[in-house]
Amino acid sequence: MREQGDVTRYLQAAALLPLHLRRQAEGLDKATQAVAEELRLRAGRPMTVVCPTGERPLSGGEPVSPADLSLVVEIATRASAHTAMERMRSGFFTVPGGHRIGICGSAVVKEGAVFNLRQLSSLAIRIARQVPGAAASVADRLWEGNRFQSTLILSPPGGGKTTLLRELIRQLSDGEGRPPLRVGVADERGELAAMYNGLPQFDVGRQTDVMDGCPKADGLMMLLRGMNPQVLAADEITAPQDCAALLLAANCGVHLLCTAHAADLEDLKTRPLYRPLLENHCFQKLVVLSRRPEGRFCQVYDL
């Protein structure tokens, strides 16, 4: 059942491709479809698939054309690319189902800021998956007695932070043998809950409230003021205003559950952005994810 669901997610992402590329993607064996993490398209080169064991070209694949890349964006945005422009300026956008499309091309810069991307050269379709049980080795270690400890999850890009965060949100919200907690999720990029027509496409728990598509700091503040959360969750803390919102929430007694890009605590400490959160002890637990030849590895530390 789990493998079938993973294949369905893969095929949902493959449906964003032009027909001839979709047929290539659908030609992969089911076992590979079930574990594939990304489909990558680069102009002038064959399409590749990224799996836990590495990246490889699809067999018999013809070179991807620039027109193919533009057509993926057209399909993904339902022929309304301008509606995704704000997110495309950041180099990616999220589509229904939570799949994320990263974009490379020639930047159009106005007044020192990226206004648009043209002449696309590369796309990376990151396949969103729900992994029940992904937090099994971690969840119980994030509690002290009956009190959840504010937790920061670290890993390099592609290390599994979002998948683990989503599963922890679900467990906290549903209880899983403990009293359920009200969880507010600031889902700026639409990857955690994948809201569509007001409904989450991923299971994020029965007592979870989601602010979708809103700048993270604003979403955190709106949830804090309007929804009385016991836990606030956000993916990829990257801006000073994000940290300021989290610091305010922590001072209000709300528990935090967040992720950041870093290899480990020492790496995190080298970045001034996170200093206020660390110095004010906003987090009590640190989860570090790493990828090894035998698979992903998880460690939990006290802060």
C-alpha positions in Angstrom: 0.0 0.0 0.0 2.8 2.4 0.9 4.7 1.7 -2.3 1.6 2.2 -4.4 1.1 5.6 -2.7 4.7 6.5 -3.5 4.3 5.5 -7.1 1.1 7.6 -7.3 3.0 10.6 -6.1 5.8 10.0 -8.7 3.2 9.8 -11.5 1.5 13.0 -10.2 4.9 14.8 -10.6 5.6 13.1 -14.0 2.2 14.5 -15.2 3.8 17.9 -15.2 6.0 16.9 -18.1 5.3 17.2 -21.8 4.0 14.0 -23.3 7.2 12.6 -24.7 9.1 13.2 -21.5 6.2 11.9 -19.4 6.4 8.6 -21.3 10.1 8.3 -20.5 9.4 9.0 -16.8 6.5 6.5 -16.7 8.8 3.9 -18.3 10.8 3.6 -15.1 10.2 0.4 -13.1 7.8 0.7 -10.2 10.5 0.1 -7.6 12.4 3.1 -8.9 9.3 5.2 -9.2 8.5 4.5 -5.5 11.9 5.9 -4.3 12.6 8.6 -6.8 13.2 12.0 -5.2 13.5 14.3 -8.2 13.2 14.6 -12.0 15.8 16.9 -13.5 15.6 18.5 -16.9 18.6 20.4 -18.4 18.4 21.9 -21.9 20.5 19.9 -24.4 20.8 16.9 -22.1 18.7 13.9 -21.3 16.3 14.0 -18.4 17.6 12.4 -15.2 16.1 10.9 -12.1 17.5 11.4 -8.6 17.2 8.4 -6.3 18.7 7.7 -2.8 21.6 5.9 -4.7 22.3 8.9 -6.9 21.4 10.6 -10.2 21.1 8.8 -13.5 19.7 9.5 -17.0 16.5 7.8 -18.1 17.3 5.1 -20.6 16.7 6.1 -24.3 16.1 9.7 -23.3 16.5 12.4 -26.0 17.9 15.8 -25.1 15.5 18.2 -23.4 14.8 21.3 -25.4 14.2 24.9 -24.1 10.7 24.6 -25.3 10.2 21.5 -23.1 11.2 23.5 -20.1 8.8 26.3 -20.9 6.0 23.8 -21.4 6.6 22.3 -18.0 6.1 25.7 -16.4 3.0 26.2 -18.5 1.5 22.8 -17.5 2.4 23.4 -13.8 0.9 26.8 -13.7 -2.1 25.9 -15.8 -1.0 28.3 -18.6 -0.9 31.2 -16.0 2.8 31.6 -15.4 2.3 35.1 -14.2 0.4 33.8 -11.1 3.5 32.0 -10.0 5.8 34.9 -10.8 6.4 35.9 -7.2 7.6 32.5 -6.2 9.5 31.9 -9.5 11.6 35.0 -8.7 12.9 33.0 -5.7 14.0 30.3 -8.1 11.2 27.8 -7.4 7.5 27.4 -7.0 5.2 24.8 -5.5 2.3 23.1 -7.4 -0.8 21.3 -6.1 0.3 18.1 -4.3 3.2 19.8 -2.7 5.7 19.1 -5.5 8.4 21.8 -5.9 9.9 23.0 -9.1 13.3 24.6 -9.0 14.2 26.9 -11.9 17.4 28.1 -13.6 17.6 30.6 -16.4 18.6 34.1 -17.4 17.5 36.6 -14.7 15.8 39.8 -15.6 16.9 42.3 -13.0 15.1 45.6 -12.2 16.3 48.0 -9.5 18.7 45.4 -8.1 16.1 42.7 -7.7 15.2 39.7 -9.8 12.0 40.6 -11.7 11.6 37.5 -13.9 13.4 34.5 -15.3 13.6 33.9 -19.1 15.5 31.5 -21.4 15.1 28.6 -19.0 18.0 26.2 -18.8 17.2 23.8 -16.0 14.3 22.5 -14.0 14.2 20.2 -10.9 10.9 18.7 -10.0 11.2 17.6 -6.4 8.6 14.9 -5.6 6.7 15.5 -2.4 6.0 12.4 -0.4 4.3 11.6 2.9 6.4 9.1 4.9 4.3 7.7 7.8 6.7 6.6 10.6 9.5 8.9 9.4 9.6 10.3 13.0 9.5 7.0 14.8 13.1 7.1 16.0 12.9 10.8 17.0 9.4 11.7 18.4 9.7 10.4 21.9 13.1 12.0 22.4 11.6 15.5 21.9 9.6 15.4 25.1 10.6 15.9 28.8 7.8 14.2 30.7 4.5 15.6 29.3 6.1 18.7 27.8 7.2 19.0 24.2 10.5 20.6 23.8 11.0 23.3 21.1 13.0 21.6 18.3 15.1 22.7 15.4 15.8 20.2 12.6 19.0 20.6 10.6 20.3 19.1 7.4 21.8 20.2 4.1 19.4 20.7 1.2 17.6 17.5 0.2 18.3 15.8 3.6 14.7 15.0 4.5 13.9 18.0 6.8 10.5 18.7 5.3 9.4 15.1 5.4 10.4 14.7 9.1 8.9 18.1 10.0 5.5 17.2 8.4 5.4 13.8 10.2 6.2 15.5 13.6 3.5 18.1 13.0 1.0 15.2 12.4 2.1 13.3 15.5 1.9 16.4 17.8 -1.5 17.3 16.4 -3.0 13.8 16.6 -1.5 13.0 20.0 0.0 9.5 19.2 -0.3 8.3 22.7 0.0 11.8 24.3 -2.5 14.7 24.6 -2.9 16.3 21.2 -1.6 19.8 20.7 -2.8 22.7 18.6 -0.3 23.2 15.9 -0.1 26.3 13.7 1.9 25.9 10.5 3.3 28.8 8.5 3.5 27.1 5.1 5.0 29.8 3.0 5.9 27.6 0.0 2.9 25.2 0.3 5.1 22.1 0.8 4.1 21.0 4.3 0.3 20.7 3.9 0.0 21.3 0.1 -3.3 23.1 0.6 -5.7 23.0 -2.3 -9.2 24.5 -2.2 -8.8 24.9 1.5 -8.0 21.2 2.1 -4.5 19.8 3.0 -3.3 17.3 0.5 -1.0 15.8 3.2 -2.1 14.5 6.5 -0.8 17.2 9.0 -3.1 16.2 11.9 -6.6 16.9 13.2 -5.7 19.9 15.3 -3.5 21.7 12.8 -4.2 25.1 11.4 -2.3 26.2 8.2 -1.5 29.6 6.9 -0.6 28.9 3.3 1.4 31.0 0.8 2.0 33.8 3.3 5.5 35.2 4.1 6.7 33.1 6.9 7.1 35.9 9.5 3.7 37.3 8.7 2.1 33.8 8.9 3.7 33.0 12.2 2.4 36.3 13.7 -1.1 35.8 12.3 -1.3 32.3 13.7 0.1 33.5 17.1 -2.5 36.3 17.3 -5.5 34.5 15.8 -5.3 30.8 16.4 -3.9 30.4 20.0 -1.4 27.7 19.0 0.5 25.5 21.5 3.1 24.8 18.8 4.2 26.9 15.9 5.9 25.1 12.9 7.8 26.5 9.9 10.1 25.1 7.3 13.5 26.6 6.4 14.1 29.6 8.6 16.1 31.9 6.3 15.4 35.6 7.2 15.9 38.0 10.1 12.2 38.6 10.3 11.5 34.9 10.6 13.8 34.7 13.6 12.2 37.8 15.1 8.8 36.2 14.8 10.0 33.0 16.4 11.7 34.9 19.3 8.4 36.7 20.0 6.5 33.5 19.9 8.9 31.7 22.3 8.6 34.7 24.7 4.8 34.1 24.6 5.3 30.6 25.8 4.6 28.9 22.5 6.7 25.8 21.6 8.5 25.9 18.2 9.2 23.2 15.6 11.3 24.4 12.7 14.0 23.5 10.2 17.1 25.2 8.9 19.9 24.5 6.3 23.0 23.5 8.2 25.2 20.4 8.5 25.3 20.5 12.3 25.3 22.8 15.3 28.8 24.1 14.7 27.8 25.0 11.1 24.7 26.8 12.4 26.7 28.8 15.0 28.8 30.3 12.2 25.7 32.1 10.8 24.8 35.3 12.6 21.2 35.0 11.5 20.5 32.2 14.0 22.4 33.8 16.9 19.4 35.4 18.6 17.5 32.1 18.6 20.4 30.2 20.1 21.4 32.9 22.7 17.8 33.2 23.9 17.5 29.4 24.1 14.4 29.3 21.9 15.1 25.7 21.1 15.8 22.9 23.6 16.3 20.0 21.1 18.3 19.7 18.0 17.8 17.0 15.3 20.6 16.6 12.8 19.9 14.7 9.6 22.7 13.4 7.4 22.9 11.2 4.3 25.3 8.2 4.3 25.8 5.4 1.7 23.5 3.2 3.8 20.8 5.8 3.9 19.7 8.8 6.0 21.0 9.1 9.6 19.4 11.0 12.4 20.9 12.3 15.7 19.1 14.2 18.6 20.9 16.6 20.9 20.0 18.7 23.9 20.7 22.5 23.5 
